[in-house]
């Protein structure tokens, strides 16, 4: 009887997880469909579906197909960026054992900003901005690892966090902010608007690319396979070593994976705030702390959230487009305050 009592919740838990993920996949697809329908020129759902059929057949002969091609490419870029930020947020919160940690807390986005703005000042090719942003983010990640590797490899402290890692990230972020302010102050007027939009977070110039999807899928595979160990490290860090888990290995893995995800997202769409902060915490509040469900759920919710936010950004004052970072901040601030209130009550 005891064996049955212990084993029966497992299929129920799996059934619930599949139901939750199936619902979130449907909502994610629905958000992409809404992004294709809504805009300065609204399209009926039937025209969108017929245009998608044209695109799959390699034809693009109607205005509806052209609009759907542009909107679908932007929606997919928004989805992969939001999913990447949310997944990185879950990893950062597990690494620092802080439910209010977020992907930008370690200064990786600051390095990306320095690289991107430097490319905007010195070059005019779009691809150079993406390469420079990714290179800047990874350079800060390497510096952060070299400066705080003792904290990553060391034993778990009383609160299970990584204070040296966090402090080093804050210092590096401050240095990057100073360089960004310097470049904005000397930038010519014809490039200043684009630089400011990139800093806020903008998807208007993005195109569909496979590299962010490859990074996202690889990180999802790594994190879901390590989800059980992440559960132990995030919830019972002091007992992780006694349970046979290599804490240093998983800390380094989480850090590198989160840094790579952040670099991919920032180089793709700029510094879009609040997605990696509010989405993981909201999913944890609704679905619980089990990372086997939390990781893919946060990626789906983060992607759908950014798709809908970008749809608002390009349609609320159409034909003028707003930076999507403005929309996520307007939504994120009250949600974040509500989450703080819920944490205080708990």
Secondary structure, DSSP 8 states (H G I E B T S, - for coil): -HHHHHHHHHHHHHHHHHHHHHHHHHHHHHHHHHHHH-SSS---HHHHHHHHHHHHTT---SHHHHHHHHHHHHHHHHHHHHHHHHHHHHHHHHHHT-TT--GGGGSHHHHHHHHHHHHHHH---HHHHHHHHHHHHHHHHHHHHHHHHHHHHS---TT---HHHHHHHHHHHHHHHHHHHHHHHHS-HHHHHHHHHHHH---TT----HHHHHHHHHHHHHHHHTHHHHHHHHH-GGGTTTTT--HHHHHHHHHHHHHHHHHHHHHHH----SHHHHHHHHHHHHH-S-HHHHHHHHHHHHHHHHHHHHHHHHHTTTTS---HHHHHHHHHHHHHHHHHHHHHH-
